[in-house]
Amino acid sequence: MTNEMDALKAKVREMHPDIDKYQLDCDITFDESKNAYIVKLSKGQEHVLTTYLDKPDADACMEGKECVHFGVQVAQFVKNFEEREGIK
C-alpha cells in the first residue's frame, strides 16, 4: 500500500504543480473503512486542507484521468493560500 500511496502522491503533485510551487506539504494515508485516501495539504498550521479521495477516483487519477472534485478543492485551497499570503 505504501508504494501505491507514494505513486498517488507523485501523481497528485504532477497534476497540481502549485503544490510544489508554494512548497505545500502533501501527506496521503488510506482509510480502509471508507475505501478512500485521506489527502492533507498544508503550509504551516494556518493553511490546511484535508479531503478524501475515493479509491475509484484515485485509480482514475493514476490512469491519467482528471480528478474533478479533488482538483477543484486543490485549486480553491491554492487560491485561498495565495490571497492570504498576498501572492499573485
HTML snippet that shows the backbone in 3Dmol.js (N, CA, C, O; Angstrom):
<script src="https://3Dmol.org/build/3Dmol-min.js"></script>
<div id="view" style="width:600px;height:400px;position:relative"></div>
<script>
const pdb = `
ATOM      1  N   MET A   1       0.822  -1.203   0.000  1.00  0.00           N
ATOM      2  CA  MET A   1       0.000   0.000   0.000  1.00  0.00           C
ATOM      3  C   MET A   1       0.865   1.266   0.000  1.00  0.00           C
ATOM      4  O   MET A   1       0.478   2.284  -0.574  1.00  0.00           O
ATOM      5  N   THR A   2       2.031   1.202   0.641  1.00  0.00           N
ATOM      6  CA  THR A   2       2.908   2.376   0.689  1.00  0.00           C
ATOM      7  C   THR A   2       3.341   2.792  -0.706  1.00  0.00           C
ATOM      8  O   THR A   2       3.372   3.983  -1.014  1.00  0.00           O
ATOM      9  N   ASN A   3       3.680   1.817  -1.563  1.00  0.00           N
ATOM     10  CA  ASN A   3       4.078   2.145  -2.930  1.00  0.00           C
ATOM     11  C   ASN A   3       2.934   2.813  -3.682  1.00  0.00           C
ATOM     12  O   ASN A   3       3.149   3.748  -4.453  1.00  0.00           O
ATOM     13  N   GLU A   4       1.703   2.319  -3.451  1.00  0.00           N
ATOM     14  CA  GLU A   4       0.530   2.929  -4.078  1.00  0.00           C
ATOM     15  C   GLU A   4       0.374   4.374  -3.639  1.00  0.00           C
ATOM     16  O   GLU A   4       0.114   5.250  -4.464  1.00  0.00           O
ATOM     17  N   MET A   5       0.531   4.630  -2.342  1.00  0.00           N
ATOM     18  CA  MET A   5       0.379   5.999  -1.822  1.00  0.00           C
ATOM     19  C   MET A   5       1.482   6.905  -2.335  1.00  0.00           C
ATOM     20  O   MET A   5       1.232   8.070  -2.643  1.00  0.00           O
ATOM     21  N   ASP A   6       2.710   6.382  -2.431  1.00  0.00           N
ATOM     22  CA  ASP A   6       3.804   7.178  -2.978  1.00  0.00           C
ATOM     23  C   ASP A   6       3.541   7.530  -4.440  1.00  0.00           C
ATOM     24  O   ASP A   6       3.785   8.660  -4.863  1.00  0.00           O
ATOM     25  N   ALA A   7       3.046   6.564  -5.207  1.00  0.00           N
ATOM     26  CA  ALA A   7       2.722   6.811  -6.613  1.00  0.00           C
ATOM     27  C   ALA A   7       1.593   7.822  -6.737  1.00  0.00           C
ATOM     28  O   ALA A   7       1.634   8.705  -7.594  1.00  0.00           O
ATOM     29  N   LEU A   8       0.574   7.692  -5.873  1.00  0.00           N
ATOM     30  CA  LEU A   8      -0.543   8.634  -5.904  1.00  0.00           C
ATOM     31  C   LEU A   8      -0.073  10.034  -5.524  1.00  0.00           C
ATOM     32  O   LEU A   8      -0.488  11.021  -6.133  1.00  0.00           O
ATOM     33  N   LYS A   9       0.778  10.115  -4.536  1.00  0.00           N
ATOM     34  CA  LYS A   9       1.316  11.410  -4.105  1.00  0.00           C
ATOM     35  C   LYS A   9       2.079  12.069  -5.254  1.00  0.00           C
ATOM     36  O   LYS A   9       1.925  13.264  -5.502  1.00  0.00           O
ATOM     37  N   ALA A  10       2.892  11.294  -5.944  1.00  0.00           N
ATOM     38  CA  ALA A  10       3.637  11.819  -7.092  1.00  0.00           C
ATOM     39  C   ALA A  10       2.685  12.283  -8.186  1.00  0.00           C
ATOM     40  O   ALA A  10       2.913  13.316  -8.816  1.00  0.00           O
ATOM     41  N   LYS A  11       1.621  11.525  -8.413  1.00  0.00           N
ATOM     42  CA  LYS A  11       0.645  11.884  -9.447  1.00  0.00           C
ATOM     43  C   LYS A  11      -0.092  13.167  -9.070  1.00  0.00           C
ATOM     44  O   LYS A  11      -0.307  14.034  -9.917  1.00  0.00           O
ATOM     45  N   VAL A  12      -0.478  13.287  -7.801  1.00  0.00           N
ATOM     46  CA  VAL A  12      -1.161  14.500  -7.328  1.00  0.00           C
ATOM     47  C   VAL A  12      -0.259  15.706  -7.531  1.00  0.00           C
ATOM     48  O   VAL A  12      -0.717  16.753  -7.987  1.00  0.00           O
ATOM     49  N   ARG A  13       1.015  15.570  -7.200  1.00  0.00           N
ATOM     50  CA  ARG A  13       1.967  16.673  -7.385  1.00  0.00           C
ATOM     51  C   ARG A  13       2.150  17.011  -8.865  1.00  0.00           C
ATOM     52  O   ARG A  13       2.280  18.178  -9.234  1.00  0.00           O
ATOM     53  N   GLU A  14       2.159  15.988  -9.696  1.00  0.00           N
ATOM     54  CA  GLU A  14       2.289  16.197 -11.146  1.00  0.00           C
ATOM     55  C   GLU A  14       1.068  16.940 -11.694  1.00  0.00           C
ATOM     56  O   GLU A  14       1.200  17.850 -12.513  1.00  0.00           O
ATOM     57  N   MET A  15      -0.111  16.543 -11.237  1.00  0.00           N
ATOM     58  CA  MET A  15      -1.348  17.147 -11.744  1.00  0.00           C
ATOM     59  C   MET A  15      -1.595  18.547 -11.178  1.00  0.00           C
ATOM     60  O   MET A  15      -2.329  19.344 -11.763  1.00  0.00           O
ATOM     61  N   HIS A  16      -0.975  18.831 -10.036  1.00  0.00           N
ATOM     62  CA  HIS A  16      -1.178  20.122  -9.373  1.00  0.00           C
ATOM     63  C   HIS A  16       0.179  20.718  -9.010  1.00  0.00           C
ATOM     64  O   HIS A  16       0.589  20.661  -7.850  1.00  0.00           O
ATOM     65  N   PRO A  17       0.880  21.292  -9.994  1.00  0.00           N
ATOM     66  CA  PRO A  17       2.236  21.799  -9.757  1.00  0.00           C
ATOM     67  C   PRO A  17       2.304  22.928  -8.730  1.00  0.00           C
ATOM     68  O   PRO A  17       3.382  23.217  -8.210  1.00  0.00           O
ATOM     69  N   ASP A  18       1.177  23.572  -8.428  1.00  0.00           N
ATOM     70  CA  ASP A  18       1.185  24.623  -7.404  1.00  0.00           C
ATOM     71  C   ASP A  18       1.555  24.071  -6.033  1.00  0.00           C
ATOM     72  O   ASP A  18       2.026  24.819  -5.176  1.00  0.00           O
ATOM     73  N   ILE A  19       1.350  22.783  -5.815  1.00  0.00           N
ATOM     74  CA  ILE A  19       1.733  22.167  -4.543  1.00  0.00           C
ATOM     75  C   ILE A  19       3.235  22.350  -4.326  1.00  0.00           C
ATOM     76  O   ILE A  19       3.670  22.722  -3.236  1.00  0.00           O
ATOM     77  N   ASP A  20       4.013  22.090  -5.358  1.00  0.00           N
ATOM     78  CA  ASP A  20       5.467  22.274  -5.248  1.00  0.00           C
ATOM     79  C   ASP A  20       5.852  23.745  -5.368  1.00  0.00           C
ATOM     80  O   ASP A  20       6.762  24.211  -4.683  1.00  0.00           O
ATOM     81  N   LYS A  21       5.165  24.465  -6.229  1.00  0.00           N
ATOM     82  CA  LYS A  21       5.465  25.887  -6.431  1.00  0.00           C
ATOM     83  C   LYS A  21       5.426  26.645  -5.110  1.00  0.00           C
ATOM     84  O   LYS A  21       6.288  27.484  -4.845  1.00  0.00           O
ATOM     85  N   TYR A  22       4.424  26.350  -4.280  1.00  0.00           N
ATOM     86  CA  TYR A  22       4.277  27.037  -2.995  1.00  0.00           C
ATOM     87  C   TYR A  22       4.817  26.222  -1.828  1.00  0.00           C
ATOM     88  O   TYR A  22       4.596  26.565  -0.666  1.00  0.00           O
ATOM     89  N   GLN A  23       5.518  25.151  -2.141  1.00  0.00           N
ATOM     90  CA  GLN A  23       6.149  24.295  -1.133  1.00  0.00           C
ATOM     91  C   GLN A  23       5.149  23.840  -0.070  1.00  0.00           C
ATOM     92  O   GLN A  23       5.412  23.917   1.131  1.00  0.00           O
ATOM     93  N   LEU A  24       3.994  23.362  -0.545  1.00  0.00           N
ATOM     94  CA  LEU A  24       2.975  22.847   0.360  1.00  0.00           C
ATOM     95  C   LEU A  24       3.335  21.413   0.738  1.00  0.00           C
ATOM     96  O   LEU A  24       3.842  20.653  -0.087  1.00  0.00           O
ATOM     97  N   ASP A  25       3.073  21.057   1.974  1.00  0.00           N
ATOM     98  CA  ASP A  25       3.263  19.676   2.409  1.00  0.00           C
ATOM     99  C   ASP A  25       2.084  18.859   1.913  1.00  0.00           C
ATOM    100  O   ASP A  25       0.947  19.331   1.934  1.00  0.00           O
ATOM    101  N   CYS A  26       2.342  17.650   1.473  1.00  0.00           N
ATOM    102  CA  CYS A  26       1.292  16.760   0.969  1.00  0.00           C
ATOM    103  C   CYS A  26       1.475  15.399   1.622  1.00  0.00           C
ATOM    104  O   CYS A  26       2.468  14.711   1.386  1.00  0.00           O
ATOM    105  N   ASP A  27       0.506  15.022   2.444  1.00  0.00           N
ATOM    106  CA  ASP A  27       0.535  13.719   3.098  1.00  0.00           C
ATOM    107  C   ASP A  27      -0.685  12.915   2.658  1.00  0.00           C
ATOM    108  O   ASP A  27      -1.784  13.457   2.543  1.00  0.00           O
ATOM    109  N   ILE A  28      -0.487  11.636   2.415  1.00  0.00           N
ATOM    110  CA  ILE A  28      -1.577  10.768   1.991  1.00  0.00           C
ATOM    111  C   ILE A  28      -1.572   9.511   2.847  1.00  0.00           C
ATOM    112  O   ILE A  28      -0.544   8.855   3.014  1.00  0.00           O
ATOM    113  N   THR A  29      -2.738   9.192   3.381  1.00  0.00           N
ATOM    114  CA  THR A  29      -2.937   7.943   4.113  1.00  0.00           C
ATOM    115  C   THR A  29      -4.175   7.270   3.536  1.00  0.00           C
ATOM    116  O   THR A  29      -4.924   7.880   2.773  1.00  0.00           O
ATOM    117  N   PHE A  30      -4.386   6.006   3.903  1.00  0.00           N
ATOM    118  CA  PHE A  30      -5.544   5.284   3.388  1.00  0.00           C
ATOM    119  C   PHE A  30      -6.452   4.887   4.540  1.00  0.00           C
ATOM    120  O   PHE A  30      -5.995   4.343   5.545  1.00  0.00           O
ATOM    121  N   ASP A  31      -7.739   5.163   4.387  1.00  0.00           N
ATOM    122  CA  ASP A  31      -8.750   4.793   5.377  1.00  0.00           C
ATOM    123  C   ASP A  31      -9.528   3.606   4.814  1.00  0.00           C
ATOM    124  O   ASP A  31     -10.390   3.774   3.952  1.00  0.00           O
ATOM    125  N   GLU A  32      -9.218   2.411   5.304  1.00  0.00           N
ATOM    126  CA  GLU A  32      -9.850   1.199   4.782  1.00  0.00           C
ATOM    127  C   GLU A  32     -11.359   1.194   5.000  1.00  0.00           C
ATOM    128  O   GLU A  32     -12.103   0.700   4.153  1.00  0.00           O
ATOM    129  N   SER A  33     -11.817   1.737   6.125  1.00  0.00           N
ATOM    130  CA  SER A  33     -13.254   1.718   6.409  1.00  0.00           C
ATOM    131  C   SER A  33     -14.046   2.559   5.407  1.00  0.00           C
ATOM    132  O   SER A  33     -15.216   2.278   5.147  1.00  0.00           O
ATOM    133  N   LYS A  34     -13.415   3.582   4.847  1.00  0.00           N
ATOM    134  CA  LYS A  34     -14.073   4.438   3.857  1.00  0.00           C
ATOM    135  C   LYS A  34     -13.655   4.106   2.431  1.00  0.00           C
ATOM    136  O   LYS A  34     -14.201   4.658   1.476  1.00  0.00           O
ATOM    137  N   ASN A  35     -12.677   3.195   2.284  1.00  0.00           N
ATOM    138  CA  ASN A  35     -12.122   2.859   0.977  1.00  0.00           C
ATOM    139  C   ASN A  35     -11.717   4.136   0.234  1.00  0.00           C
ATOM    140  O   ASN A  35     -12.035   4.339  -0.938  1.00  0.00           O
ATOM    141  N   ALA A  36     -10.997   4.986   0.979  1.00  0.00           N
ATOM    142  CA  ALA A  36     -10.609   6.279   0.427  1.00  0.00           C
ATOM    143  C   ALA A  36      -9.255   6.702   0.983  1.00  0.00           C
ATOM    144  O   ALA A  36      -8.858   6.321   2.084  1.00  0.00           O
ATOM    145  N   TYR A  37      -8.568   7.500   0.185  1.00  0.00           N
ATOM    146  CA  TYR A  37      -7.322   8.103   0.625  1.00  0.00           C
ATOM    147  C   TYR A  37      -7.650   9.416   1.323  1.00  0.00           C
ATOM    148  O   TYR A  37      -8.556  10.141   0.912  1.00  0.00           O
ATOM    149  N   ILE A  38      -6.914   9.708   2.367  1.00  0.00           N
ATOM    150  CA  ILE A  38      -7.037  10.995   3.043  1.00  0.00           C
ATOM    151  C   ILE A  38      -5.841  11.817   2.583  1.00  0.00           C
ATOM    152  O   ILE A  38      -4.689  11.453   2.819  1.00  0.00           O
ATOM    153  N   VAL A  39      -6.133  12.920   1.931  1.00  0.00           N
ATOM    154  CA  VAL A  39      -5.085  13.787   1.400  1.00  0.00           C
ATOM    155  C   VAL A  39      -5.065  15.058   2.238  1.00  0.00           C
ATOM    156  O   VAL A  39      -6.077  15.745   2.378  1.00  0.00           O
ATOM    157  N   LYS A  40      -3.909  15.352   2.784  1.00  0.00           N
ATOM    158  CA  LYS A  40      -3.755  16.551   3.607  1.00  0.00           C
ATOM    159  C   LYS A  40      -2.702  17.440   2.978  1.00  0.00           C
ATOM    160  O   LYS A  40      -1.542  17.051   2.841  1.00  0.00           O
ATOM    161  N   LEU A  41      -3.121  18.644   2.594  1.00  0.00           N
ATOM    162  CA  LEU A  41      -2.203  19.659   2.082  1.00  0.00           C
ATOM    163  C   LEU A  41      -2.076  20.714   3.162  1.00  0.00           C
ATOM    164  O   LEU A  41      -3.067  21.100   3.782  1.00  0.00           O
ATOM    165  N   SER A  42      -0.863  21.179   3.388  1.00  0.00           N
ATOM    166  CA  SER A  42      -0.689  22.195   4.416  1.00  0.00           C
ATOM    167  C   SER A  42       0.522  23.064   4.132  1.00  0.00           C
ATOM    168  O   SER A  42       1.458  22.673   3.435  1.00  0.00           O
ATOM    169  N   LYS A  43       0.464  24.245   4.695  1.00  0.00           N
ATOM    170  CA  LYS A  43       1.592  25.179   4.706  1.00  0.00           C
ATOM    171  C   LYS A  43       1.570  25.783   6.100  1.00  0.00           C
ATOM    172  O   LYS A  43       0.814  26.712   6.382  1.00  0.00           O
ATOM    173  N   GLY A  44       2.408  25.243   6.959  1.00  0.00           N
ATOM    174  CA  GLY A  44       2.374  25.653   8.358  1.00  0.00           C
ATOM    175  C   GLY A  44       1.098  25.148   9.005  1.00  0.00           C
ATOM    176  O   GLY A  44       0.475  24.208   8.511  1.00  0.00           O
ATOM    177  N   GLN A  45       0.711  25.765  10.102  1.00  0.00           N
ATOM    178  CA  GLN A  45      -0.511  25.352  10.797  1.00  0.00           C
ATOM    179  C   GLN A  45      -1.719  26.171  10.371  1.00  0.00           C
ATOM    180  O   GLN A  45      -2.858  25.791  10.644  1.00  0.00           O
ATOM    181  N   GLU A  46      -1.477  27.283   9.709  1.00  0.00           N
ATOM    182  CA  GLU A  46      -2.565  28.188   9.333  1.00  0.00           C
ATOM    183  C   GLU A  46      -3.313  27.735   8.086  1.00  0.00           C
ATOM    184  O   GLU A  46      -4.522  27.941   7.983  1.00  0.00           O
ATOM    185  N   HIS A  47      -2.620  27.129   7.150  1.00  0.00           N
ATOM    186  CA  HIS A  47      -3.213  26.730   5.878  1.00  0.00           C
ATOM    187  C   HIS A  47      -3.260  25.205   5.809  1.00  0.00           C
ATOM    188  O   HIS A  47      -2.230  24.557   5.625  1.00  0.00           O
ATOM    189  N   VAL A  48      -4.461  24.631   5.958  1.00  0.00           N
ATOM    190  CA  VAL A  48      -4.598  23.175   5.955  1.00  0.00           C
ATOM    191  C   VAL A  48      -5.851  22.781   5.189  1.00  0.00           C
ATOM    192  O   VAL A  48      -6.920  23.357   5.390  1.00  0.00           O
ATOM    193  N   LEU A  49      -5.712  21.802   4.315  1.00  0.00           N
ATOM    194  CA  LEU A  49      -6.845  21.197   3.619  1.00  0.00           C
ATOM    195  C   LEU A  49      -6.741  19.697   3.826  1.00  0.00           C
ATOM    196  O   LEU A  49      -5.722  19.089   3.499  1.00  0.00           O
ATOM    197  N   THR A  50      -7.786  19.105   4.364  1.00  0.00           N
ATOM    198  CA  THR A  50      -7.862  17.655   4.486  1.00  0.00           C
ATOM    199  C   THR A  50      -9.092  17.208   3.724  1.00  0.00           C
ATOM    200  O   THR A  50     -10.197  17.685   3.981  1.00  0.00           O
ATOM    201  N   THR A  51      -8.903  16.297   2.791  1.00  0.00           N
ATOM    202  CA  THR A  51     -10.010  15.842   1.966  1.00  0.00           C
ATOM    203  C   THR A  51      -9.868  14.351   1.683  1.00  0.00           C
ATOM    204  O   THR A  51      -8.789  13.775   1.820  1.00  0.00           O
ATOM    205  N   TYR A  52     -10.965  13.751   1.291  1.00  0.00           N
ATOM    206  CA  TYR A  52     -10.974  12.332   0.937  1.00  0.00           C
ATOM    207  C   TYR A  52     -10.959  12.192  -0.573  1.00  0.00           C
ATOM    208  O   TYR A  52     -11.607  12.955  -1.291  1.00  0.00           O
ATOM    209  N   LEU A  53     -10.219  11.217  -1.037  1.00  0.00           N
ATOM    210  CA  LEU A  53     -10.177  10.881  -2.457  1.00  0.00           C
ATOM    211  C   LEU A  53     -10.544   9.402  -2.546  1.00  0.00           C
ATOM    212  O   LEU A  53      -9.739   8.529  -2.221  1.00  0.00           O
ATOM    213  N   ASP A  54     -11.776   9.135  -2.993  1.00  0.00           N
ATOM    214  CA  ASP A  54     -12.250   7.754  -3.064  1.00  0.00           C
ATOM    215  C   ASP A  54     -11.317   6.914  -3.924  1.00  0.00           C
ATOM    216  O   ASP A  54     -10.739   7.400  -4.896  1.00  0.00           O
ATOM    217  N   LYS A  55     -11.182   5.658  -3.553  1.00  0.00           N
ATOM    218  CA  LYS A  55     -10.277   4.747  -4.263  1.00  0.00           C
ATOM    219  C   LYS A  55     -10.559   4.722  -5.765  1.00  0.00           C
ATOM    220  O   LYS A  55      -9.614   4.792  -6.551  1.00  0.00           O
ATOM    221  N   PRO A  56     -11.846   4.621  -6.203  1.00  0.00           N
ATOM    222  CA  PRO A  56     -12.084   4.646  -7.659  1.00  0.00           C
ATOM    223  C   PRO A  56     -11.600   5.943  -8.318  1.00  0.00           C
ATOM    224  O   PRO A  56     -11.078   5.920  -9.432  1.00  0.00           O
ATOM    225  N   ASP A  57     -11.778   7.082  -7.619  1.00  0.00           N
ATOM    226  CA  ASP A  57     -11.290   8.352  -8.165  1.00  0.00           C
ATOM    227  C   ASP A  57      -9.765   8.370  -8.203  1.00  0.00           C
ATOM    228  O   ASP A  57      -9.167   8.865  -9.158  1.00  0.00           O
ATOM    229  N   ALA A  58      -9.146   7.832  -7.166  1.00  0.00           N
ATOM    230  CA  ALA A  58      -7.679   7.763  -7.135  1.00  0.00           C
ATOM    231  C   ALA A  58      -7.168   6.877  -8.268  1.00  0.00           C
ATOM    232  O   ALA A  58      -6.178   7.199  -8.926  1.00  0.00           O
ATOM    233  N   ASP A  59      -7.858   5.754  -8.486  1.00  0.00           N
ATOM    234  CA  ASP A  59      -7.466   4.866  -9.588  1.00  0.00           C
ATOM    235  C   ASP A  59      -7.571   5.594 -10.922  1.00  0.00           C
ATOM    236  O   ASP A  59      -6.710   5.439 -11.788  1.00  0.00           O
ATOM    237  N   ALA A  60      -8.637   6.398 -11.089  1.00  0.00           N
ATOM    238  CA  ALA A  60      -8.812   7.170 -12.325  1.00  0.00           C
ATOM    239  C   ALA A  60      -7.673   8.181 -12.483  1.00  0.00           C
ATOM    240  O   ALA A  60      -7.160   8.380 -13.584  1.00  0.00           O
ATOM    241  N   CYS A  61      -7.285   8.817 -11.374  1.00  0.00           N
ATOM    242  CA  CYS A  61      -6.158   9.761 -11.419  1.00  0.00           C
ATOM    243  C   CYS A  61      -4.889   9.060 -11.886  1.00  0.00           C
ATOM    244  O   CYS A  61      -4.134   9.585 -12.705  1.00  0.00           O
ATOM    245  N   MET A  62      -4.672   7.878 -11.355  1.00  0.00           N
ATOM    246  CA  MET A  62      -3.470   7.133 -11.700  1.00  0.00           C
ATOM    247  C   MET A  62      -3.462   6.713 -13.164  1.00  0.00           C
ATOM    248  O   MET A  62      -2.400   6.502 -13.750  1.00  0.00           O
ATOM    249  N   GLU A  63      -4.650   6.593 -13.753  1.00  0.00           N
ATOM    250  CA  GLU A  63      -4.766   6.240 -15.169  1.00  0.00           C
ATOM    251  C   GLU A  63      -4.677   7.472 -16.063  1.00  0.00           C
ATOM    252  O   GLU A  63      -4.830   7.374 -17.280  1.00  0.00           O
ATOM    253  N   GLY A  64      -4.427   8.642 -15.449  1.00  0.00           N
ATOM    254  CA  GLY A  64      -4.280   9.865 -16.219  1.00  0.00           C
ATOM    255  C   GLY A  64      -5.567  10.616 -16.469  1.00  0.00           C
ATOM    256  O   GLY A  64      -5.585  11.591 -17.220  1.00  0.00           O
ATOM    257  N   LYS A  65      -6.654  10.167 -15.840  1.00  0.00           N
ATOM    258  CA  LYS A  65      -7.922  10.876 -15.975  1.00  0.00           C
ATOM    259  C   LYS A  65      -7.975  11.969 -14.928  1.00  0.00           C
ATOM    260  O   LYS A  65      -7.325  11.881 -13.886  1.00  0.00           O
ATOM    261  N   GLU A  66      -8.748  12.991 -15.211  1.00  0.00           N
ATOM    262  CA  GLU A  66      -8.840  14.125 -14.309  1.00  0.00           C
ATOM    263  C   GLU A  66      -9.633  13.774 -13.054  1.00  0.00           C
ATOM    264  O   GLU A  66     -10.635  13.061 -13.110  1.00  0.00           O
ATOM    265  N   CYS A  67      -9.169  14.283 -11.941  1.00  0.00           N
ATOM    266  CA  CYS A  67      -9.866  14.119 -10.660  1.00  0.00           C
ATOM    267  C   CYS A  67     -10.624  15.419 -10.409  1.00  0.00           C
ATOM    268  O   CYS A  67     -10.107  16.316  -9.743  1.00  0.00           O
ATOM    269  N   VAL A  68     -11.819  15.529 -10.924  1.00  0.00           N
ATOM    270  CA  VAL A  68     -12.543  16.797 -10.934  1.00  0.00           C
ATOM    271  C   VAL A  68     -12.775  17.337  -9.525  1.00  0.00           C
ATOM    272  O   VAL A  68     -12.344  18.448  -9.216  1.00  0.00           O
ATOM    273  N   HIS A  69     -13.442  16.578  -8.675  1.00  0.00           N
ATOM    274  CA  HIS A  69     -13.767  17.057  -7.336  1.00  0.00           C
ATOM    275  C   HIS A  69     -12.501  17.420  -6.568  1.00  0.00           C
ATOM    276  O   HIS A  69     -12.424  18.488  -5.961  1.00  0.00           O
ATOM    277  N   PHE A  70     -11.529  16.549  -6.595  1.00  0.00           N
ATOM    278  CA  PHE A  70     -10.278  16.788  -5.900  1.00  0.00           C
ATOM    279  C   PHE A  70      -9.552  18.000  -6.491  1.00  0.00           C
ATOM    280  O   PHE A  70      -9.016  18.831  -5.757  1.00  0.00           O
ATOM    281  N   GLY A  71      -9.540  18.090  -7.809  1.00  0.00           N
ATOM    282  CA  GLY A  71      -8.880  19.210  -8.480  1.00  0.00           C
ATOM    283  C   GLY A  71      -9.471  20.549  -8.098  1.00  0.00           C
ATOM    284  O   GLY A  71      -8.741  21.522  -7.912  1.00  0.00           O
ATOM    285  N   VAL A  72     -10.792  20.609  -7.980  1.00  0.00           N
ATOM    286  CA  VAL A  72     -11.465  21.843  -7.574  1.00  0.00           C
ATOM    287  C   VAL A  72     -11.050  22.220  -6.153  1.00  0.00           C
ATOM    288  O   VAL A  72     -10.791  23.389  -5.867  1.00  0.00           O
ATOM    289  N   GLN A  73     -10.989  21.233  -5.270  1.00  0.00           N
ATOM    290  CA  GLN A  73     -10.601  21.501  -3.887  1.00  0.00           C
ATOM    291  C   GLN A  73      -9.160  22.006  -3.803  1.00  0.00           C
ATOM    292  O   GLN A  73      -8.875  22.959  -3.077  1.00  0.00           O
ATOM    293  N   VAL A  74      -8.267  21.377  -4.533  1.00  0.00           N
ATOM    294  CA  VAL A  74      -6.868  21.807  -4.524  1.00  0.00           C
ATOM    295  C   VAL A  74      -6.754  23.225  -5.086  1.00  0.00           C
ATOM    296  O   VAL A  74      -6.042  24.058  -4.524  1.00  0.00           O
ATOM    297  N   ALA A  75      -7.444  23.500  -6.181  1.00  0.00           N
ATOM    298  CA  ALA A  75      -7.400  24.835  -6.790  1.00  0.00           C
ATOM    299  C   ALA A  75      -7.916  25.895  -5.822  1.00  0.00           C
ATOM    300  O   ALA A  75      -7.333  26.975  -5.724  1.00  0.00           O
ATOM    301  N   GLN A  76      -8.999  25.601  -5.107  1.00  0.00           N
ATOM    302  CA  GLN A  76      -9.556  26.559  -4.152  1.00  0.00           C
ATOM    303  C   GLN A  76      -8.597  26.772  -2.980  1.00  0.00           C
ATOM    304  O   GLN A  76      -8.423  27.897  -2.511  1.00  0.00           O
ATOM    305  N   PHE A  77      -7.981  25.696  -2.512  1.00  0.00           N
ATOM    306  CA  PHE A  77      -7.011  25.806  -1.418  1.00  0.00           C
ATOM    307  C   PHE A  77      -5.845  26.698  -1.832  1.00  0.00           C
ATOM    308  O   PHE A  77      -5.439  27.580  -1.076  1.00  0.00           O
ATOM    309  N   VAL A  78      -5.308  26.474  -3.020  1.00  0.00           N
ATOM    310  CA  VAL A  78      -4.179  27.274  -3.507  1.00  0.00           C
ATOM    311  C   VAL A  78      -4.594  28.730  -3.670  1.00  0.00           C
ATOM    312  O   VAL A  78      -3.844  29.638  -3.314  1.00  0.00           O
ATOM    313  N   LYS A  79      -5.790  28.950  -4.208  1.00  0.00           N
ATOM    314  CA  LYS A  79      -6.285  30.326  -4.382  1.00  0.00           C
ATOM    315  C   LYS A  79      -6.392  31.023  -3.025  1.00  0.00           C
ATOM    316  O   LYS A  79      -5.963  32.167  -2.878  1.00  0.00           O
ATOM    317  N   ASN A  80      -6.968  30.330  -2.032  1.00  0.00           N
ATOM    318  CA  ASN A  80      -7.087  30.911  -0.691  1.00  0.00           C
ATOM    319  C   ASN A  80      -5.709  31.193  -0.095  1.00  0.00           C
ATOM    320  O   ASN A  80      -5.505  32.222   0.548  1.00  0.00           O
ATOM    321  N   PHE A  81      -4.771  30.279  -0.309  1.00  0.00           N
ATOM    322  CA  PHE A  81      -3.410  30.462   0.178  1.00  0.00           C
ATOM    323  C   PHE A  81      -2.793  31.700  -0.464  1.00  0.00           C
ATOM    324  O   PHE A  81      -2.200  32.530   0.225  1.00  0.00           O
ATOM    325  N   GLU A  82      -2.933  31.825  -1.778  1.00  0.00           N
ATOM    326  CA  GLU A  82      -2.376  32.980  -2.497  1.00  0.00           C
ATOM    327  C   GLU A  82      -2.965  34.289  -1.962  1.00  0.00           C
ATOM    328  O   GLU A  82      -2.244  35.261  -1.736  1.00  0.00           O
ATOM    329  N   GLU A  83      -4.285  34.297  -1.763  1.00  0.00           N
ATOM    330  CA  GLU A  83      -4.948  35.516  -1.293  1.00  0.00           C
ATOM    331  C   GLU A  83      -4.486  35.894   0.103  1.00  0.00           C
ATOM    332  O   GLU A  83      -4.210  37.064   0.368  1.00  0.00           O
ATOM    333  N   ARG A  84      -4.399  34.926   0.993  1.00  0.00           N
ATOM    334  CA  ARG A  84      -3.974  35.219   2.374  1.00  0.00           C
ATOM    335  C   ARG A  84      -2.536  35.667   2.443  1.00  0.00           C
ATOM    336  O   ARG A  84      -2.180  36.505   3.272  1.00  0.00           O
ATOM    337  N   GLU A  85      -1.705  35.116   1.577  1.00  0.00           N
ATOM    338  CA  GLU A  85      -0.280  35.450   1.584  1.00  0.00           C
ATOM    339  C   GLU A  85       0.031  36.641   0.689  1.00  0.00           C
ATOM    340  O   GLU A  85       1.171  37.105   0.659  1.00  0.00           O
ATOM    341  N   GLY A  86      -0.966  37.148  -0.043  1.00  0.00           N
ATOM    342  CA  GLY A  86      -0.745  38.274  -0.934  1.00  0.00           C
ATOM    343  C   GLY A  86       0.097  37.920  -2.135  1.00  0.00           C
ATOM    344  O   GLY A  86       0.832  38.763  -2.650  1.00  0.00           O
ATOM    345  N   ILE A  87       0.000  36.674  -2.592  1.00  0.00           N
ATOM    346  CA  ILE A  87       0.793  36.189  -3.735  1.00  0.00           C
ATOM    347  C   ILE A  87      -0.025  36.367  -5.012  1.00  0.00           C
ATOM    348  O   ILE A  87      -1.216  36.058  -5.047  1.00  0.00           O
ATOM    349  N   LYS A  88       0.611  36.853  -6.028  1.00  0.00           N
ATOM    350  CA  LYS A  88      -0.051  36.992  -7.333  1.00  0.00           C
ATOM    351  C   LYS A  88       0.715  36.233  -8.367  1.00  0.00           C
ATOM    352  O   LYS A  88       0.327  36.219  -9.535  1.00  0.00           O
TER     353      LYS A  88
END
`;
const viewer = $3Dmol.createViewer("view");
viewer.addModel(pdb, "pdb");
viewer.setStyle({}, {cartoon: {color: "spectrum"}});
viewer.zoomTo();
viewer.render();
</script>
